[in-house]
């Protein structure tokens, strides 16, 4: 399957994939790098703040159509098929509903970390004189 076709497929199922990724973050067999990447993808998908604002014609929607599906593809490769299959089964069986607190913590944590990093960078630039 070509990359563009896979991205279109992922864009259509982003909500379900966000639930799967949130389970991957909490799965004991998920490697740390995959947990971090999955957390970032879920936080970005749930976040009301985009890297490129949606009101910018064409470019504003590209992040939702390209960045999130590419992040999902990367996490799929990092996590491995066994863990992904187990998490998908849990979502498909409706035994799991992504708690809103987890999403809130992921979104707020990501943006607070970004703000702290930005603050450190600005402080470094200002005091470097």
C-alpha positions as CSV (number, residue, x, y, z in Angstrom):
1,X,0.0,0.0,0.0
2,X,1.4,3.4,-0.9
3,X,2.2,6.0,1.8
4,X,-0.5,8.5,0.6
5,X,-3.2,5.8,0.8
6,X,-2.1,4.7,4.2
7,X,-2.2,8.4,5.4
8,X,-5.7,8.8,4.1
9,X,-6.8,5.6,5.9
10,X,-5.2,6.7,9.1
11,X,-6.8,10.2,8.9
12,X,-10.2,8.6,8.7
13,X,-9.7,6.5,11.8
14,X,-7.7,9.0,14.0
15,X,-10.2,8.9,16.9
16,X,-10.0,5.1,17.3
17,X,-6.3,5.2,16.8
18,X,-5.9,7.8,19.5
19,X,-7.6,5.4,21.9
20,X,-5.3,2.6,20.8
21,X,-2.3,4.8,21.3
22,X,-3.4,5.9,24.7
23,X,-3.5,2.2,25.7
24,X,-0.1,1.6,24.2
25,X,1.3,4.4,26.4
26,X,0.1,2.4,29.5
27,X,1.0,-1.1,28.2
28,X,3.9,-2.7,30.1
29,X,5.5,-4.1,27.0
30,X,5.7,-0.8,25.1
31,X,9.3,0.6,24.8
32,X,9.9,4.0,26.4
33,X,10.6,5.7,23.1
34,X,7.3,4.4,21.8
35,X,5.5,5.5,24.9
36,X,6.8,9.1,24.6
37,X,6.0,9.3,20.9
38,X,2.5,7.8,21.4
39,X,1.9,10.3,24.2
40,X,3.0,13.2,22.0
41,X,0.8,12.0,19.1
42,X,-2.3,11.6,21.4
43,X,-1.7,15.0,23.0
44,X,-1.3,16.7,19.7
45,X,-4.4,15.0,18.3
46,X,-6.5,16.0,21.3
47,X,-5.0,19.5,21.6
48,X,-7.0,22.5,20.4
49,X,-3.8,24.2,19.5
50,X,-2.2,23.3,16.2
51,X,1.3,24.0,14.9
52,X,-0.3,25.6,11.8
53,X,-3.6,27.3,12.6
54,X,-6.6,25.9,10.8
55,X,-7.7,29.3,9.5
56,X,-4.7,29.4,7.1
57,X,-6.0,28.0,3.8
58,X,-4.8,24.6,2.8
59,X,-1.8,24.6,5.1
60,X,-3.9,24.8,8.2
61,X,-5.5,21.4,7.6
62,X,-2.3,19.7,6.4
63,X,-1.1,19.2,10.0
64,X,-4.2,17.2,10.8
65,X,-3.9,15.2,7.6
66,X,-0.2,14.6,7.6
67,X,1.4,15.1,11.1
68,X,-1.0,12.9,13.1
69,X,-1.1,10.0,10.6
70,X,2.7,10.0,10.3
71,X,3.0,10.0,14.1
72,X,0.6,7.0,14.2
73,X,2.6,5.1,11.6
74,X,5.8,5.8,13.6
75,X,4.3,4.6,16.8
76,X,3.0,1.5,15.1
77,X,6.5,0.6,14.0
78,X,8.0,1.4,17.5
79,X,5.4,-0.5,19.5
80,X,5.3,-3.8,17.5
81,X,2.5,-5.9,16.2
82,X,1.7,-7.9,19.3
83,X,1.1,-4.9,21.6
84,X,-0.8,-3.0,18.9
85,X,-3.1,-6.1,18.3
86,X,-3.8,-6.4,22.0
87,X,-4.6,-2.7,22.4
88,X,-6.8,-2.8,19.3
89,X,-8.7,-5.7,20.7
90,X,-9.4,-3.8,23.9
91,X,-10.7,-0.8,22.0
92,X,-12.8,-3.0,19.7
93,X,-14.4,-4.9,22.6
94,X,-15.4,-1.5,24.0
95,X,-13.9,-2.6,27.3
96,X,-11.9,0.6,27.3
97,X,-13.0,4.1,26.9
98,X,-10.2,6.7,26.9
99,X,-10.6,8.6,30.2
100,X,-10.9,12.4,29.7
101,X,-8.4,12.9,32.5
102,X,-5.7,11.1,30.6
103,X,-6.3,13.2,27.6
104,X,-6.3,16.4,29.7
105,X,-3.1,15.4,31.4
106,X,-1.4,14.6,28.1
107,X,-2.5,17.9,26.5
108,X,-1.7,20.1,29.4
109,X,1.6,18.3,30.1
110,X,2.8,18.6,26.5
111,X,1.9,22.3,26.3
112,X,3.4,23.0,29.8
113,X,6.6,21.3,28.8
114,X,6.7,23.2,25.5
115,X,6.1,26.5,27.5
116,X,8.9,25.6,29.9
117,X,11.3,24.8,27.1
118,X,10.4,28.1,25.4
119,X,11.0,30.0,28.7
120,X,14.4,28.4,29.1
121,X,15.3,29.2,25.5
122,X,14.2,32.9,25.9
123,X,16.0,33.2,29.2
124,X,19.2,31.8,27.6
125,X,18.9,34.2,24.7
126,X,18.2,37.2,26.9
127,X,21.0,36.5,29.5
128,X,23.6,35.6,26.9
129,X,24.5,39.3,26.2
